[in-house]
Every structure is written in structure tokens, then in C-alpha cells.
Amino acid sequence: MSQHTPPAPPRVVIIGGGLAGLAAAVGLAGHDLNITLLESRPRLGGRASSFPDPATGELVDNCQHVSMVCCTNLADFCRRVGTDNLFRREQAVLFLSPEGRYSTLEAGPLPAPFHLAQSFLSANYLTVFERLRVAYGLACLRFAAKPSDEPFAQWLSRHGQTPRTIERYWATVLISALNERLERMDIGHARKVFVDGFLRNRDGYKMELPLVPLGELYGSRLETWLASRDVDVRLTTGVRSVNLNSEGTIGGVTLRSGEVIGAEFVVLAVPFDRVASLLPEAVRSRIISLSRLGEFESSPITGVHLWFDREVCPVDHVVTVGRLVQWVFNHTALQGRRGNGDSGQYLQIVISASYDLLPLDNAAIKEAVLADLAAIWPKSKDAVLERWRVVTEHGATFAVRPGIEEIRPRQRTAIEGLFLAGDWTDTGWPATMEGAVRSGYKAAEGVLADLDRPEPLIQPELPESRLARLLLGRPSSGGSG
């Protein structure tokens, strides 16, 4: 009897080790494929990663990343790789008014979409009249689902919102959620946050905070998990170009080292501003959806890490209203991480859409944050700042400008075997970890479908109550949908 060598498994090359590329690899693992994941940096995780502090070797996150219960695909991703137990679910979100008073956002006894009404009506950073104005704006937002070129700030003014309600309520929530200023923000994305994220399900608004550094959560643990499933992960490996074969289909990639890796499928999971440089002109000209990539813009996020010799922040985390400092995360309480001594405290400050900070040097940013903290908690002026670090991600997210949904490309391209992944692609979500995972899952679904091995990976949204469905209509399918 003659012996026949079985055909080699189809080869998939994933370019990019951020959450989008990782999700594609996780979705494809275990399907008898030869999978190679290439990452130019020395670590996985992309923007959700950490770097070692030169002074101590301690992992420092690029910027704090949190999940929400409404992020069903990110939750599925973490369950698959066994990291779902490394989050702490928060039942309430704590707000601190400019006057120094705390209030919480948490679910009450009423069904969705009224489950947050009780805590909203007790929000002490708004007057009773302002709460009524905001409630009217939320009711109007229910009908603001059609694509529009109108900035959200202008829409708010047209719907009875005052400069004070805009600053204290709408901007407080949305700038952190979408990393963009209201005057540059797409209405549909704002609606997605409030209507689909906060109102449709009783639990959707709840935060899930990582209990370990991001470098462990989306880096070392993922590398181990993928290796155990025969995924070839190559760090510090840059790609020069994506290659086509003579039939015009995907042929593989060429690395910066000159090495060529043949492949039947390529998932390009890189930021939007790197896509064109990796594709030959012959490829770019065949993908009409990529012709408008030049219209994408980025929004910055600044994270400020502060190590004090004593306790400065009395809470685990807090949203500050009407200040430079937007979020304070107490890593001593959340992750058990301290300063040099047992009494020290490590805080991470997050400032989204930090355009105003871009002209400043890091020392000036640090001083501005310390001044704001002193106004919030005066005892911080007596604390010794042992160490500090400022990290600004200039291209942290794609900017959710009006009309952005019209130019977000789908994951499947016109080139057979070539898929895109990234939170900037058409996911139905803003620039979030949930959107990144969704894009990777969709790309993986496309590869499996082309191999006649279809498997659904995308997880459904959280269930909504009948009352929420009646009052809010159908969930939006995209940022402007």
C-alpha cells in the first residue's frame, strides 16, 4: 500500500499583536490551521499593554483600560483564554463634584431603562432643573439614530442643554467613553454609549477593572495560551509588505528582515495609518473601501502615574466632574501596588481627548495634575511624590468625528484571503477593546467561512427588557446606525 503525505494545514498570518490580532488568533486556534502572529513590538497587547519601569522593573500600563458588562465579546475572549477571573466587577460608578461631594451611579429596583433613574436623580453635581434638562436630552437621543454631519455639541444645544449640563454631565461621560471632544463627536456614537450601553440592560453599565497589569492580562498570559495551541507568536518582527501570488490572491508576507512567509490568508490587524504602507499599490487600488483611510484622524489619551509616600486618594476609583483630571484609579487598592514603603500609594490618572496637553512637556503635565489633585484632596499637598511618569498615546483611538461610519471598512476585502481587523474597522462599536475583539472575531469568521468551516464567533448583545425594547427601539447596529 502506498503512503500519502497529508496536505499541510492552511496557513494564516496575522499582522499585529493588539487585541484585534489576538482575537483573530484566539478565534482561529484549534481549527487545524498553521497560524503565525507577527508583532513588531517586544510585547503583545497593543495599546492595552505595559512596559517595565526603568527604576523598579515594575510593570506600568500605557493607560488604564476598563471593560463594561455590555462588552460581551471582550468577556468571551477573556473566558476563552482563562483571564476572566482577573477582573473586579463594580456595582457602582463613583462621581466627585467640583464642590467635593460624592455621588454614585448604580442600579435601583426599577426595570431597564429606568434602573439608573434613582441614582441619576440624586446626582449632586446637577441641580434639579439641570437633571430635568438632561433627562429631556436623553429622551431626545432615543430618536437620534440616523447618520448626521452635525457635531454632538451642536445637537445638545438644539435640544435644550446648557453649557453647565454639557460640561458636568454629557462631557463627563462621553469624553472618557469615546475619547473625543463633544464639538467633534458623532451623534450616533454618543447614542451608542447612553442608549445601548447604559439603558438597555440593568448590568450593562457596570465596570470591570483589571486586577493585574495589562501586560500580564493581554501579554504574557496570551502568549502562553497561544503557544499551548501551536500558534507561532513572533515578537519584534516587523512586516515589510503583504504579497500577492500570480492569481491575484494572497500569497503571504515579506518581513523587514527579507524573510518571506507564504500564506493562504492574511489578517491585517494594524492601526489605520499603517495599512497603506503594507499593501502594494496594486492591492490598494482594488480595495475601494481603503481609498478613504486618509480621512481618519486620531485622538490622544494621557495617563499620569504617581507614586506617593502616603495615602492621597481615599477611594478605589472615581470620576471627577469639571476638572482636568477625569479619572483616578487607585492601584494600591485595586491591585495591591504601592510606593516604596508600606504606607505608599500608586495612582493612575487618565485624561482622554488630551489635545490641550500635547504642547506641554511631561513635567508641566505632571504639575498641572498635581495642582488639580490638591484641589480635590488638599492633603495631597503634604505627600511626597516619590516617582512619576507621564504617558501620552497620540494615536490612542480613531476619532469618532461626524460621518465616520461612512468610511469604516469591513473586515473582508476585495482581495481573496485578505482580511482587516482593528477597532477602526466596521464593528458597530466605537474605539474600544470590545470593538477590537469584534473585528478580530469577524476576520476569523471570514477565514473559516472561506475554508468551508463556518463557525459563529461574535457574541450577542446583552438581553434587553421588553420595556426597554418598547421605549428605546432596536439597538443601533453601528456608531451612526
KASUL-V140202 format. One record per residue. N is the residue number from 0. RES is the residue in one letter. PSI is psi in degrees with one decimal (NA if undefined). Layout:
# KASUL-V140202
n=N res=RES psi=PSI
n=N res=RES psi=PSI
This chain:
# KASUL-V140202
n=0 res=M psi=133.8
n=1 res=S psi=146.3
n=2 res=Q psi=135.8
n=3 res=H psi=133.0
n=4 res=T psi=123.9
n=5 res=P psi=147.8
n=6 res=P psi=147.1
n=7 res=A psi=146.7
n=8 res=P psi=148.6
n=9 res=P psi=144.4
n=10 res=R psi=134.2
n=11 res=V psi=127.1
n=12 res=V psi=126.2
n=13 res=I psi=121.0
n=14 res=I psi=110.0
n=15 res=G psi=123.7
n=16 res=G psi=25.8
n=17 res=G psi=-171.2
n=18 res=L psi=-33.5
n=19 res=A psi=-49.2
n=20 res=G psi=-38.2
n=21 res=L psi=-40.8
n=22 res=A psi=-39.5
n=23 res=A psi=-42.8
n=24 res=A psi=-42.4
n=25 res=V psi=-39.6
n=26 res=G psi=-29.4
n=27 res=L psi=-19.1
n=28 res=A psi=141.6
n=29 res=G psi=12.2
n=30 res=H psi=27.2
n=31 res=D psi=52.7
n=32 res=L psi=151.6
n=33 res=N psi=103.4
n=34 res=I psi=128.6
n=35 res=T psi=127.3
n=36 res=L psi=123.5
n=37 res=L psi=128.5
n=38 res=E psi=127.4
n=39 res=S psi=-24.7
n=40 res=R psi=167.6
n=41 res=P psi=11.3
n=42 res=R psi=155.9
n=43 res=L psi=169.1
n=44 res=G psi=-18.2
n=45 res=G psi=-127.5
n=46 res=R psi=-19.8
n=47 res=A psi=63.4
n=48 res=S psi=178.0
n=49 res=S psi=163.5
n=50 res=F psi=152.4
n=51 res=P psi=132.0
n=52 res=D psi=122.3
n=53 res=P psi=-28.9
n=54 res=A psi=-34.6
n=55 res=T psi=-16.6
n=56 res=G psi=-3.1
n=57 res=E psi=141.8
n=58 res=L psi=131.4
n=59 res=V psi=125.4
n=60 res=D psi=143.5
n=61 res=N psi=-46.0
n=62 res=C psi=150.2
n=63 res=Q psi=130.4
n=64 res=H psi=128.6
n=65 res=V psi=155.5
n=66 res=S psi=170.7
n=67 res=M psi=156.9
n=68 res=V psi=-27.9
n=69 res=C psi=-9.9
n=70 res=C psi=76.2
n=71 res=T psi=-31.4
n=72 res=N psi=-35.9
n=73 res=L psi=-40.1
n=74 res=A psi=-41.2
n=75 res=D psi=-42.4
n=76 res=F psi=-47.0
n=77 res=C psi=-34.9
n=78 res=R psi=-41.9
n=79 res=R psi=-40.1
n=80 res=V psi=1.3
n=81 res=G psi=26.7
n=82 res=T psi=9.0
n=83 res=D psi=-17.4
n=84 res=N psi=4.1
n=85 res=L psi=25.7
n=86 res=F psi=151.1
n=87 res=R psi=120.0
n=88 res=R psi=129.2
n=89 res=E psi=126.0
n=90 res=Q psi=-18.6
n=91 res=A psi=151.0
n=92 res=V psi=126.9
n=93 res=L psi=132.2
n=94 res=F psi=145.0
n=95 res=L psi=118.6
n=96 res=S psi=162.6
n=97 res=P psi=-22.3
n=98 res=E psi=-0.1
n=99 res=G psi=19.3
n=100 res=R psi=138.7
n=101 res=Y psi=147.2
n=102 res=S psi=157.2
n=103 res=T psi=149.5
n=104 res=L psi=111.2
n=105 res=E psi=158.4
n=106 res=A psi=137.9
n=107 res=G psi=-162.5
n=108 res=P psi=-15.0
n=109 res=L psi=154.9
n=110 res=P psi=160.2
n=111 res=A psi=140.8
n=112 res=P psi=16.0
n=113 res=F psi=10.8
n=114 res=H psi=-24.1
n=115 res=L psi=2.2
n=116 res=A psi=-43.0
n=117 res=Q psi=-46.9
n=118 res=S psi=-33.0
n=119 res=F psi=-41.3
n=120 res=L psi=-15.9
n=121 res=S psi=8.6
n=122 res=A psi=113.0
n=123 res=N psi=0.0
n=124 res=Y psi=1.7
n=125 res=L psi=145.6
n=126 res=T psi=168.8
n=127 res=V psi=-42.8
n=128 res=F psi=-38.7
n=129 res=E psi=-34.9
n=130 res=R psi=-38.4
n=131 res=L psi=-40.4
n=132 res=R psi=-45.0
n=133 res=V psi=-42.0
n=134 res=A psi=-39.3
n=135 res=Y psi=-41.7
n=136 res=G psi=-40.2
n=137 res=L psi=-39.0
n=138 res=A psi=-40.9
n=139 res=C psi=-33.1
n=140 res=L psi=-25.8
n=141 res=R psi=-33.0
n=142 res=F psi=6.9
n=143 res=A psi=48.3
n=144 res=A psi=-10.5
n=145 res=K psi=147.1
n=146 res=P psi=141.7
n=147 res=S psi=148.0
n=148 res=D psi=1.9
n=149 res=E psi=129.1
n=150 res=P psi=151.6
n=151 res=F psi=-34.1
n=152 res=A psi=-40.4
n=153 res=Q psi=-40.2
n=154 res=W psi=-42.9
n=155 res=L psi=-43.3
n=156 res=S psi=-36.5
n=157 res=R psi=-18.4
n=158 res=H psi=39.7
n=159 res=G psi=12.6
n=160 res=Q psi=138.4
n=161 res=T psi=163.0
n=162 res=P psi=-33.9
n=163 res=R psi=-40.0
n=164 res=T psi=-34.3
n=165 res=I psi=-45.2
n=166 res=E psi=-45.1
n=167 res=R psi=-26.8
n=168 res=Y psi=-66.1
n=169 res=W psi=-47.2
n=170 res=A psi=-37.9
n=171 res=T psi=-43.2
n=172 res=V psi=-48.0
n=173 res=L psi=-35.4
n=174 res=I psi=-40.4
n=175 res=S psi=-39.3
n=176 res=A psi=-37.4
n=177 res=L psi=-5.8
n=178 res=N psi=48.1
n=179 res=E psi=152.4
n=180 res=R psi=150.1
n=181 res=L psi=-32.9
n=182 res=E psi=-6.6
n=183 res=R psi=16.8
n=184 res=M psi=139.6
n=185 res=D psi=135.7
n=186 res=I psi=-42.9
n=187 res=G psi=-36.0
n=188 res=H psi=-38.4
n=189 res=A psi=-41.6
n=190 res=R psi=-39.6
n=191 res=K psi=-43.1
n=192 res=V psi=-52.3
n=193 res=F psi=-50.7
n=194 res=V psi=-51.5
n=195 res=D psi=-32.2
n=196 res=G psi=-39.4
n=197 res=F psi=-28.1
n=198 res=L psi=-24.6
n=199 res=R psi=-28.1
n=200 res=N psi=144.1
n=201 res=R psi=-27.4
n=202 res=D psi=-9.4
n=203 res=G psi=-30.5
n=204 res=Y psi=-15.4
n=205 res=K psi=135.8
n=206 res=M psi=152.6
n=207 res=E psi=114.5
n=208 res=L psi=134.1
n=209 res=P psi=139.7
n=210 res=L psi=-2.2
n=211 res=V psi=162.3
n=212 res=P psi=151.5
n=213 res=L psi=-31.1
n=214 res=G psi=-27.7
n=215 res=E psi=-41.6
n=216 res=L psi=-48.8
n=217 res=Y psi=9.8
n=218 res=G psi=-88.9
n=219 res=S psi=-40.0
n=220 res=R psi=-38.6
n=221 res=L psi=-39.2
n=222 res=E psi=-42.2
n=223 res=T psi=-43.4
n=224 res=W psi=-45.0
n=225 res=L psi=-41.1
n=226 res=A psi=-36.1
n=227 res=S psi=-14.2
n=228 res=R psi=24.0
n=229 res=D psi=26.3
n=230 res=V psi=125.2
n=231 res=D psi=104.3
n=232 res=V psi=121.4
n=233 res=R psi=112.1
n=234 res=L psi=166.6
n=235 res=T psi=40.8
n=236 res=T psi=101.9
n=237 res=G psi=152.9
n=238 res=V psi=134.1
n=239 res=R psi=-43.5
n=240 res=S psi=157.4
n=241 res=V psi=136.2
n=242 res=N psi=148.1
n=243 res=L psi=152.8
n=244 res=N psi=-176.6
n=245 res=S psi=-22.6
n=246 res=E psi=-2.7
n=247 res=G psi=11.0
n=248 res=T psi=172.9
n=249 res=I psi=134.0
n=250 res=G psi=-14.9
n=251 res=G psi=-153.6
n=252 res=V psi=156.4
n=253 res=T psi=126.3
n=254 res=L psi=164.1
n=255 res=R psi=-24.3
n=256 res=S psi=-12.2
n=257 res=G psi=-13.6
n=258 res=E psi=140.0
n=259 res=V psi=130.5
n=260 res=I psi=114.9
n=261 res=G psi=146.6
n=262 res=A psi=149.2
n=263 res=E psi=-21.6
n=264 res=F psi=142.1
n=265 res=V psi=128.3
n=266 res=V psi=114.0
n=267 res=L psi=95.8
n=268 res=A psi=64.5
n=269 res=V psi=165.2
n=270 res=P psi=155.7
n=271 res=F psi=-29.1
n=272 res=D psi=-0.2
n=273 res=R psi=-8.6
n=274 res=V psi=-51.3
n=275 res=A psi=-37.7
n=276 res=S psi=-18.9
n=277 res=L psi=-8.5
n=278 res=L psi=131.5
n=279 res=P psi=155.4
n=280 res=E psi=-37.3
n=281 res=A psi=-31.9
n=282 res=V psi=-46.5
n=283 res=R psi=-38.5
n=284 res=S psi=-19.7
n=285 res=R psi=-9.6
n=286 res=I psi=92.6
n=287 res=I psi=-35.9
n=288 res=S psi=-18.3
n=289 res=L psi=-6.7
n=290 res=S psi=-17.4
n=291 res=R psi=14.9
n=292 res=L psi=-29.2
n=293 res=G psi=-14.4
n=294 res=E psi=-11.9
n=295 res=F psi=145.2
n=296 res=E psi=163.9
n=297 res=S psi=156.2
n=298 res=S psi=140.7
n=299 res=P psi=154.4
n=300 res=I psi=138.1
n=301 res=T psi=129.1
n=302 res=G psi=132.6
n=303 res=V psi=120.5
n=304 res=H psi=127.4
n=305 res=L psi=125.9
n=306 res=W psi=111.9
n=307 res=F psi=161.0
n=308 res=D psi=-3.4
n=309 res=R psi=174.8
n=310 res=E psi=131.0
n=311 res=V psi=-44.0
n=312 res=C psi=123.5
n=313 res=P psi=-0.6
n=314 res=V psi=167.3
n=315 res=D psi=-37.4
n=316 res=H psi=154.4
n=317 res=V psi=145.0
n=318 res=V psi=124.7
n=319 res=T psi=138.7
n=320 res=V psi=128.2
n=321 res=G psi=31.1
n=322 res=R psi=167.7
n=323 res=L psi=-50.1
n=324 res=V psi=125.5
n=325 res=Q psi=-44.5
n=326 res=W psi=141.7
n=327 res=V psi=125.7
n=328 res=F psi=123.9
n=329 res=N psi=95.9
n=330 res=H psi=-17.1
n=331 res=T psi=-42.3
n=332 res=A psi=-38.5
n=333 res=L psi=-38.2
n=334 res=Q psi=3.0
n=335 res=G psi=23.8
n=336 res=R psi=134.2
n=337 res=R psi=-175.6
n=338 res=G psi=-150.3
n=339 res=N psi=-32.5
n=340 res=G psi=174.7
n=341 res=D psi=-22.7
n=342 res=S psi=1.4
n=343 res=G psi=167.6
n=344 res=Q psi=137.8
n=345 res=Y psi=117.8
n=346 res=L psi=145.0
n=347 res=Q psi=127.0
n=348 res=I psi=136.5
n=349 res=V psi=130.0
n=350 res=I psi=107.4
n=351 res=S psi=160.0
n=352 res=A psi=50.6
n=353 res=S psi=48.1
n=354 res=Y psi=-40.6
n=355 res=D psi=-18.9
n=356 res=L psi=-14.0
n=357 res=L psi=-36.2
n=358 res=P psi=-12.4
n=359 res=L psi=150.7
n=360 res=D psi=169.8
n=361 res=N psi=-36.5
n=362 res=A psi=-40.1
n=363 res=A psi=-38.0
n=364 res=I psi=-43.6
n=365 res=K psi=-44.1
n=366 res=E psi=-38.9
n=367 res=A psi=-39.7
n=368 res=V psi=-42.3
n=369 res=L psi=-38.3
n=370 res=A psi=-39.1
n=371 res=D psi=-41.5
n=372 res=L psi=-37.5
n=373 res=A psi=-32.7
n=374 res=A psi=-31.2
n=375 res=I psi=-52.0
n=376 res=W psi=94.2
n=377 res=P psi=-27.3
n=378 res=K psi=-14.1
n=379 res=S psi=-22.1
n=380 res=K psi=-24.3
n=381 res=D psi=-10.3
n=382 res=A psi=150.7
n=383 res=V psi=125.7
n=384 res=L psi=105.9
n=385 res=E psi=-40.9
n=386 res=R psi=159.3
n=387 res=W psi=157.9
n=388 res=R psi=136.3
n=389 res=V psi=129.2
n=390 res=V psi=116.2
n=391 res=T psi=119.8
n=392 res=E psi=102.1
n=393 res=H psi=-36.3
n=394 res=G psi=49.9
n=395 res=A psi=-43.0
n=396 res=T psi=162.4
n=397 res=F psi=145.5
n=398 res=A psi=127.7
n=399 res=V psi=64.2
n=400 res=R psi=156.9
n=401 res=P psi=134.4
n=402 res=G psi=3.9
n=403 res=I psi=-31.5
n=404 res=E psi=-25.5
n=405 res=E psi=-21.1
n=406 res=I psi=3.1
n=407 res=R psi=119.8
n=408 res=P psi=154.9
n=409 res=R psi=166.5
n=410 res=Q psi=-37.3
n=411 res=R psi=133.1
n=412 res=T psi=176.6
n=413 res=A psi=-10.7
n=414 res=I psi=121.7
n=415 res=E psi=123.6
n=416 res=G psi=-6.2
n=417 res=L psi=125.5
n=418 res=F psi=150.9
n=419 res=L psi=151.9
n=420 res=A psi=148.4
n=421 res=G psi=151.2
n=422 res=D psi=-16.2
n=423 res=W psi=-13.4
n=424 res=T psi=177.5
n=425 res=D psi=98.9
n=426 res=T psi=-13.3
n=427 res=G psi=2.0
n=428 res=W psi=159.0
n=429 res=P psi=-168.3
n=430 res=A psi=84.6
n=431 res=T psi=169.0
n=432 res=M psi=-36.1
n=433 res=E psi=-44.3
n=434 res=G psi=-39.4
n=435 res=A psi=-45.8
n=436 res=V psi=-42.7
n=437 res=R psi=-43.6
n=438 res=S psi=-41.1
n=439 res=G psi=-39.9
n=440 res=Y psi=-42.2
n=441 res=K psi=-39.8
n=442 res=A psi=-42.8
n=443 res=A psi=-39.5
n=444 res=E psi=-39.2
n=445 res=G psi=-42.0
n=446 res=V psi=-46.6
n=447 res=L psi=-36.0
n=448 res=A psi=-41.0
n=449 res=D psi=-22.5
n=450 res=L psi=8.0
n=451 res=D psi=35.1
n=452 res=R psi=53.2
n=453 res=P psi=137.4
n=454 res=E psi=125.5
n=455 res=P psi=131.1
n=456 res=L psi=-34.1
n=457 res=I psi=129.7
n=458 res=Q psi=147.7
n=459 res=P psi=159.8
n=460 res=E psi=166.0
n=461 res=L psi=146.0
n=462 res=P psi=148.0
n=463 res=E psi=153.1
n=464 res=S psi=160.6
n=465 res=R psi=-39.0
n=466 res=L psi=-41.2
n=467 res=A psi=-41.1
n=468 res=R psi=-39.1
n=469 res=L psi=-42.9
n=470 res=L psi=-29.5
n=471 res=L psi=-12.2
n=472 res=G psi=-165.1
n=473 res=R psi=148.6
n=474 res=P psi=147.5
n=475 res=S psi=139.9
n=476 res=S psi=-7.0
n=477 res=G psi=-179.8
n=478 res=G psi=-33.9
n=479 res=S psi=6.7
n=480 res=G psi=NA
